[in-house]
């Protein structure tokens, strides 16, 4: 059985629940084996968009991890691919900068709001 077949079986399981379960929400909650919430954001650190910092954010709003990425662009299309990445230490200035940028996205200064 291939990985895609296994994944498709899980999709099909919930499609079947959707079609047959009188109480779909309760059925779905019973099928849960554990949950984790994360969101991500990325900040470009260079004008040419080749270097960026990306972070995962937990449900409590705290940064879970920060990485810095180096992108390479294929000349045939605009699709970039990561060719190198490096984890950022918790006590790093870049980690703190990501916290500040996240806060700024959540609560933009009044002057930024007025320009929108």
Secondary structure, DSSP 8 states (H G I E B T S, - for coil): --HHHHHHHHHHHHHHHHHH-TTHHHHHHHH------EEEEEEE-STTS-EEEEEEEETTS-EEEEEEEEEEE-TTSS-EEEEEEEE--TTSHHHHHHHHHHHHHHS--HHHHHH-
